[in-house]
Amino acid sequence: MPSEDDSSRRGKRGEEDGPSRFEDLGLIPEVLAAIRDLGFEVPTPIQSSAIPFLVDGHDLIGKAETGTGKTLAFIAPMLGRMDLTRVSVQGLVLCPTRELAQQVEETARDLGKHLDLKTALLVGGVHQGGQILRLREGAQLVVGTPGRVLEMIDERYLKLGWTSHAVLDEADRMLDMGFIDDVSRILEMIPEERQTMLFSATIPPDLDRLARRFMRSPKTVATTRGTATVPKILQFFLRIHPYDKEQYLFQLLDESEGETCIVFCNTRRKVKELDRLLWGRGYPAGALHGDQDQDTRFKILDAFKSGEINTLVATDVAARGLDIDGVTRVVNFDVPIELDTYVHRIGRTGRAGEEGEAILLVTRADERSFDAIARDPKIAIDEFVWEPEKRERPPRRDDGHRSYDRGRRDSGRGNSRRGGSSEGRRRSGRGGSRRT
């Protein structure tokens, strides 16, 4: 296995000197045509580094996070090496979550549309009938979660005797979620002559042992977290009283009507509460949390992608693996406890080379967690000041409780894009400088 230093050198060389055109990567014409149809013009660093190795048939470890273009990096060369005249499962992609699996399968269909590629999505939470039908119709590329893939193998609907390509996507997450034994069992059923690809943000010891067991002299490429997720994301934080957080969010949504926003909360309970509150105020929103069935989650994601709803409220686990282009901003309604969680959250915006915006709401109780984030040298976050609108004391009802108008708030409470004062965003004495 390559050392960490070797991996880092390879990744930096790939980012600096890799091919600048998809046409230079060795991909077949049908896949290049599909890439052009999708509007991609320049490969990302992980694509430039990984695709030439995969086209040549090497096993590969790609150290990259969601949002770096890794899905195209392993699907595009795989399609060129598959014999699509054969009606058998030749490629298998394992993902930690159902949402990520769905997005990978959609990308595979997009890249294989000029090849008449047949795919199957195998995930839990939905009825098996449609998935079994796709397998019986001759799926050549299967994307799924380890649990459902094993079910289909055990029930003899899925046969891997002709499978020549295996991908472990976000392998560290599969390890964290306890799928390592399932993954090992699945790999044992695939012929040893396969090409194996492993993509992961980190390579912990258990994952390194898995790679040593199932991979043959893998090449290693890497992209750094800073290069992959942060550079085009404008980051701001607001010190705020807990009771004012909802009012700020309402004002922000009023002043950015038509723009898309993902709001992250730390708990399912808060996601549900905030979702109900947004709908009550007239904002089209959707919630993603672990208590939902898969059909509901798919419908919410489709509504967000289509523009039917503009605001998504989510927990970190439910949003893991989301790959949606065009998200204008991310609002951290609750401060995450860990830096990695913050980086993952803000990576939902600023994708596909676009600029994005991330806003962090910091209460007095959040100071310790916020300091851990702001001290990181890769995090450049500026402070802005927002003055909440003074609200009249609502009249009391006959029962002694206050009566509040639950209608949607009017827009126009301030001229700042981020809900600031009429002077726009005002920096504090620390504003604009990078925390060290």
N, C-alpha and C positions, 0 to 999 in steps of 0.2 A: 504493500500500500504506500502511496506517496506520502511524504511528510507534510506537515502543515506549511513549512517554509516553501517546499516545492510547489504545493497547491497555490500559495499566494503569488509566487513568481509567475506561474502559468497564467493565473487570472489577470494579473497586471499586464503581462505581455499581450494577452488576448484583447484586453480592453484598449490598449494603445495602438496595437499594430494589426488587429484582425481585419478581415475583409470588410469593406465599406458598402458592398452591394450584395444582395441576395444571389445575383447571377454568378458571383464568384465563389459560392459555397458548395457547389457540386450537386445542387438539388435538381430533380427531374423537371422537365418543362411544364407538366400538368400542375405540379405543386407551385412552381413559380407563378403560373397564371392565377392560381387561387390566391396567392399572397398579394399579387397586384390587385385582384378583385377586392380584397379586404382593405386596401389602401395603405399597406405597409410599404415603405420605400427604403428604409435603412435598417439593417439588423442591429439589435441591441448587443451589448458586450457579451452576454451569455450565449446568444445565438451565433455570433461571429466565432467565439471560442469553441463551442461544443459541436456545431453542425459538421465541420470537416472531419472530426474524429468519428462521429457517428456514421457519416456517409461511408467512411472506410471500414466500418464494421467493428470498431473497438468498443469494449465495455467502457462506461464513463461514469464518474462521480462529478456532479455539478453542484457546487456550493452556491446556492442562489435562493432568494426569497420570492414570494408571490409578488407579481408586478414587474418582474425583470424580463418577461418574455420567454420563460423557460418552457411553457407548454408547446409553443411553436418550435422551440429548439429541439425537442425530442420527437414530436409528431412528424414534422416535415421530412427529416431524413429517413424515418421509419417507413413512411409510405413509399419511398423510392426503393427500398430493399425488400418489400413484400411482393409476393407473387399473387396479384389480385385476380388471376384467372382461377385460382384454387379456392374452393368453397370450404374453408376451415378457419378456425381462430388462429391467426398468425401473430397477433400483437395483443398484449395484456398490459393495461395500466392500472395500478392500484393507488387509490387516494384515501386519505384519512376521513374525509367528510363527503356527504352526499352532494352538497352544493359544489364543492370542487370537482367531484366526478362529473357532474352535469356539465360544468363549464368546459372541462377537458374534452368530453364527448362532443360538445357543440363545436369546439375548435377543430377536432378531427373531421367532423362532417364538412365543415367549411373548407378545410385544406384538401379534402379528398373528393370534392364535388365533381372534378373533371376526370376522376378515376372510377366512378361508380362504386366507391367504397361503401361497404355495409358495416354498420357499427351496432353495438348493443350497450346499453347503460344498465348496470346491475347494482342497485342500491336498495337498502332497506327502507321501510316506511311506506312503501307503495306495493300494490298487488303484484305478484310474480307473473301473472298471466301474460302481460305485454312483453315482459323481459324474456320469457320462455319463447314467445313467438319470434322475437328478433333473433334468438339463437337458432331456432329451427329454420329460419329463412336464410341462414348462411352467413352470420356475422363473421367478419374477418378481423375486426379490431374490437376488443371488449374493454370497457372502462368501468371500474366499480370499486366498491369498498370491500375490504377483506372478508367481512362476515357474510355478505350476500354472495360474493364469489365462491366462498367455500360451500355455502348452501347449494348453489347450482352444480358444483362439482359433486358433492355428496349425493345429490338427487339425479346425477348422470345427465343433466341437461347441458353442462359445459364440459368439453373435452379439450385438453391442452396438449395432446400428442403431437400436433403439428405447429405448436407455438414456437416462434423463433425470436421474438422480441418481448422483453419484460421491462416495465418501468415502475419504479417506486417513487411516486411524487409526494413531496413534503414528508419524507421518510422519518424525520425526527418527530413530527406530529403523530405519525402512526405508532412510533415507539412510546411516546408520552401517553397515548390513549390505550395502550395495552395490546396492540395488534401484532406485536413482533412474532409471537408463536404462529399466528395465522399466516402471516407473510412467509415465514420459513416453510410452513407446510405447503403453501401454494407453489413456492419456487421449487420445492423438491419434486413436484409433479410435472415440471416443464423440462424438456430435453436439455442436457448439459451444453449442447452446441449453441444455445441461444445467445443473443446479444442482450446484456443486462445494463440498465441505466438507473442510476440513483440520484435523485435531486433532493437537496436538503439545505436548510439555512445553517445548520450545525451538524457536526459529526461526533456525537457522544460515543463513549467506549462500546456500548452494546451495538450501536449501528456500525461501528468500525469492524466489530467481530462478524456481523452479518455480511458485510461487504467482502471480508476476507474469505468467508465460507462460500459465497455464491458467485463472486465475480472473478474474472480472469484478467489479470494485469490491467486494471482499469486506468484509463487516462483521467486526469483531474483538472477541472477548470473551476474558476471562482470569480464571483463579483463581490465587492465589498458592500456592506449594508449602506454606508453613506452614499456611494455611487448609485446604488440600486433604488433607494427609496426616498432620499431627502432633498436633493438639490433644487428642484423646481417647486417645492412646497413652501409657501410663505406661512410661517408659524407665529402665532400670537397667543398671549395669555391675558386673562382678565381676572383681577382680584375682585371677588364678589361675595355678597352675603347669600347664604343658602336660599333665603326666601325670595331673592331677586333673580335666581337662575332661570326660572320659567318665563318671567317677564322679558328678560334679555332674549331668550330664544324666540319668543313671539315677535319681538321687534325685528330681530335678524331675519326671520322668515318673511315678514311683511316687506322689508326693504330689499329682499332678494327674490321676489316672486318669479317663478319660472325656472329658477336655478335648483340644482339637485344638491341634497345634503344628507349625510349619514351622521346620526347622533348616537354616540356610544354611552352606555350606562354600565355600571359595574354589576348590577343584579337584574335577574329576570323580573323581580317585583317592580323595580323602577322602570324598566322598559314598558311593562304593561300599563303602569300608572301614567307614564308620559304619553304613550300612544293614545290612551283614552282621553287625556287632557287635550291633545292636539286636535283630535277629531271633534271634541266638544267645542273647540274654538273655531272650527271650520277649516282646519288645515288638512289637506289630503296626505295621510301618512300611513305607513305600514310598520309592523313590528316583527323582528326576528328574535326568537328566544328558544330555549331548549324544550319547552313544554308543547311545542307545536308538532303536528304530524307533517310528513314530508310534502303531501299535496298542498297544504296550506302555505308552507314556506316557498314552494315553487311558484305558486300563484302570486305571492307578494313580490318575489324577485322579478317575475315577468311584468307585473304592474309597474315596478320601479324602472325597469329597463325601457318600457314602452312610453313612459312619461305620464301614465295614468295617476301615479302618485309621485311627488317630488321629494318627500322626506322619508327616510328609513331610520327607525330607532332600533338599536341592536345591542345584544351582549357580545362579548369578544368571541366566545365559543361559537355562537350561531353565525357570526360574520366571518369566521375563519375561512380563508380560501376564496372570498368574494373577489371576482375579477370583472369589474364593471367600468368601462371607459366613460369619461365625461362627467364624473362626479365633481361638482364645483368646490365643495368644502366638506370638511369633517369637523364636527363639534364634539369635543370631549366634555359631555355634560358632567361626568364624574371623572376625577383624576385617577388614572390607572396606577396600580401599586408598583408595577415593574416597568423599566425602560423599554424592554422588548415589546411589551404590550402597547406602549405608546407609539413606538416605531411602526408596529403592524397596523395600528389604527390609522395613522396619518397616511400610510401607504395606500389607503383606499382612494385617495385623490391624487392628482398630479400624475396620472398614468398615460402611457402611450406618448410620452414626450410633451404632454400638456402641463400647464401650470395648475397648481391647486392651492388650497388654503386650509389651514388647520387652526382651530381655536380651542384653547384650553381654559375651562372655567375653574378657578382656584379659590376655595374657601379657606378660612383660617385652619380648619381641621385637616386640610390637604397639604399643608406647608412641607412636611417631611417628604412625602411622596413627590411633590413638585420639585423640591430641591434636588432630589436624586436624578430627576429627568433633566433639569436645567443645567446641572453641573457637567453633563456629558459634553465633551468637546465637539461632537458631531451635531449637536442640537443647537441651532441658532434661532432663538425664540425671543420676540420683542413683546414688551408690555404695552397695552393701551388702556385708556380710561373711559369708562361709560357711566353716565349719570342717569340713574333710573328716573323715569317720569314720576312726578309726585301724583299719587292717587288719592282721590277724595275718600274720606271715611264713609263706607256704605251705610245706608240707613238700616236700623234694626227692624226685623219683622216682629209681628205680634208675639211670636214664640220666644223672642229674646235673642235669636240668632241673626247674623248679618245677612243681607240679601245682596248677592253679587250677580252682575250681568254676565251670563255665560256665552254671549254672542261673540263673534270674531272681532278682535281688536282692529281699529282702523290703522292703515299704514301711515307713514309720514312722521313718526315720532323721532326726528333726528335725520341728519343728512349723510351720516357716515355709512359706508357700505357695510360695515360690521356692526351697525347699531350703536355707533358712538354719538357724541354730542354734535351740535351744529358746526363745530370747528373741526370735525373729522376726528381721526384717531389721534390722541394726544399721548406722547411718549412720557414716561416717568424719567427720573434722573438716570435710571438704568436702561432706558429704552434704546433699542437698536443694537446695543452691545452684546456680544456673545458671552454667556456665562461660562466661567471656567472653574 
